[in-house]
Every structure is written in C-alpha cells, then in structure tokens.
Amino acid sequence: MPPLSNDIVLRALLREPVPYTPVWLMRQAGRYLAEYRATRARAGSFLALAKSPALATEVTLQPIDRYGLDAAILFSDILTVPEAMGLGLSFAEGEGPRFERPLRDEASVRALRVPPLESLRYVFDAVAEIRKALAGRVPLIGFCGSPFTLACYMVEGGASKDFGTIKSMLYKNPELLERILEVNVAASAAYLNAQIDAGAQAVMIFDTWGGILADGAYQRFSLNPMRAVLAQVQREKEGRRVPSIVFTKGGAGWIEEIAQSGCDAVGLDWTADLGACRKRIADRCALQGNLDPHVLFAKDSDIEREVEHTLTRFGEVGEGAGHVFNLGHGISQFTPPDAVAVLVSAVKSQSRAFHKVSA
Ligand code: CP3
C-alpha cells in the first residue's frame, strides 16, 4: 500500500499537531450528488449498490474527487450486520429501512447468532478495493452501528417515532434486550476488525439512537456495549494506531463518560457547545463535528460565518488537542452540492489561524 499523502484526519483524531482542521462529512456520498444518483440508478437499488464492491468504490470516491475532503468513508450501511443475521432487510423508496422479521419474541431473540463474516465479504472486498482506488490520497474510515442502535431497528423493524417497542422491552424484559446487545457486540467487533484487516485506517461507531435513552439506561444499554466493542477492536495496523470515534446523537450530556469509553474521538451533534465539551473532557479525546447540516441551505457568506463560529467555539487547537470538522449528523439529500464546496474551502482557509503549532 502506498503511504498516505494526506493523513491529517488520523493525526487530528489522535490529537497530534496538524496545519489546518481536517474536514469530512457524514453521508458525504449520497443522494445530494448527481453522480451518486447516476451510479445508484445503474445499480438498481441502494442495497445492490452497497453490495457491489466496484460500485461502492465508485461512490465512495465521488465526494473526494469533487471536494478534496480529508477522509473517505466506506460506502455501506450499519444495517448490513442485522441483514446478515437473517432479518430480511429492504429499503422502500422514501420510507427508510424495513426488516421483514423483526425480533419481537423470546424465541427469535434466543435464535439470534453472530453472522459468519463470510456473509459480509462484499463489505471487506469494498474496503480493499476503495483502499486501492484511493492510492494513499486520504485515509479510509470504516464503521458499524452501535449495538443499541442496531437493536432499535432489529426490534422495531424500521424507523420509529418514539421507539416504544424497544423501550418497553428495556423496562419489561431487560435481559432479553441484553441478549440482543451481546450478539451485536460480538458481531460488531468482528465486523470492525475485518474492516481493519481489509484496510480501514480509522473506525467510527454510529450511535444514532442512544440519545433517546434515560440517564442510566444510556450507560447500561448503549455506552457499555460500545465500550465492549472498542475493547475488542485491534488498535494497530500497518504500524499505525487505528483511531476510533464514538458518535452518540444527542449524547453531549454524557460526554465525560463517552470520552472514557476507550475511543480516541467523540462525535457531537449540532446541539453541543464544542468549547464547553472540550473543557469538560479536558482534551482527553479529540472532538468531531458539529455543524448543523441545514447550515448548508444558507447563502455562502452565512455558511462561512457558521464555519467560523464552529472553529471559534472549539478555539485554538494547540498541543494535545484535536478537532475534525464535520456535520452534526448526515448531510441532507436536498443539500445544494455547491454549498459543500463553500464549506470545505471555508474550513481549510479559516482554520489555519487556529493551529499555531507548525506541522
Ligand atoms: O457517511 C457515508 O457517506 C457512508 C455511508 C453511510 C450510509 N449509511 C449510506 C446510506 C453510513 C455511515 C450510514 C450509516 C447509517 N445507516 C446510520 C447511522 C448514521 C445516521 O445517519 O444516523 C443509520 C441510522 C442508517 C440506517 C439507514 N440507512 C437509514 C435510516 C436509511 C434511510 C435514510 C434515508 O435518507 O432514506 C438508510 C439508507 C442509506 N444509507 C442511504 C445512504 C446514502 C440512502 C439510500 C439511498 O440512496 O436511497
């Protein structure tokens, strides 16, 4: 593998000095890009696209080619793992994910097993192919869903307004939910390790729904399982540390505990005050985020001002601190593509002043 010509994201995640704040965007390869929609049309469906290593490679590189972002993220989905467990995944147009066989009774939970990694081979093949296609331009981030967020979809059978079914299970039959989480922990750890073996250079755990939990329940049912995943993930590959990122949407209230989960960086949504979060964890982890994705619907000068606000909130980066610029959640499919170019160029030009250490 060729050496990385731009490893700024990896260094920022490990709180090493960098010349500017690196930037990538959650869901950066997606429907807001015409070239993505064209490749998706060729594939026939989102799942067919994710299951073709060649087409997944093509769409992973699209935002890198267009914007010069500092990292690529594997094009896939967090629900590939429960799909491999046999729950029957489909994506209905405009409706989001749906499982044909959700976990609704004790028998289906008892029957749940860690899927053979072979059934997810297409993901690892995509990772290897993307690494080759990137040829060292920027690092590749692998990912998985948090055990709890996966369980949300596995129990509800799809998106939900209040997650009433899984939250009832949590209070009525916590052991049953813990059994699901146990399987998800083992599957997620094996899944991330196989991505790292195939070439992923950093990993991120997407905990989209941990923030719906009560204090106490969050620690037990979402954070602890993520900690268990991180404890099993390999930390070194190709002679370098593989940084890990934990992103709990709505999780800023628990940032001290998240920062002690074994991750190198904490992802924050747009409701968090970056500067206050930084102080609360005393720079023990890097921070990633946290621009509101809807800022990208503003006019150029306002996008630039919001970038400045985010950088100022984090403050002077200095020795032993790390900030990776990102959105607070995935980019909207209705985002005007030119707004992303404005954002990336604003981050790159404005952020140099916040990095006094020459790197
Ligand atoms: O960030 C990236 O560019 C990598 C790709 C990626 C996707 N999904 C592609 C995708 C990643 C990291 C995910 C993670 C994911 N998937 C999460 C966690 C992060 C988050 O957004 O909260 C969740 C909850 C899912 C489950 C999922 N997948 C949902 C709810 C949906 C439907 C949403 C929608 O906008 O319709 C998906 C489908 C999906 N995953 C799309 C993409 C680009 C849209 C599918 C399409 O092209 O039709």
Boltz pocket constraint, residues with backbone or C-beta under 6 A from the ligand:
constraints:
  - pocket:
      binder: B
      contacts: [[A, 25], [A, 26], [A, 27], [A, 28], [A, 29], [A, 30], [A, 31], [A, 40], [A, 46], [A, 73], [A, 74], [A, 75], [A, 76], [A, 77], [A, 78], [A, 79], [A, 91], [A, 94], [A, 95], [A, 96], [A, 97], [A, 143], [A, 159], [A, 206], [A, 208], [A, 330], [A, 333]]
      max_distance: 6.0
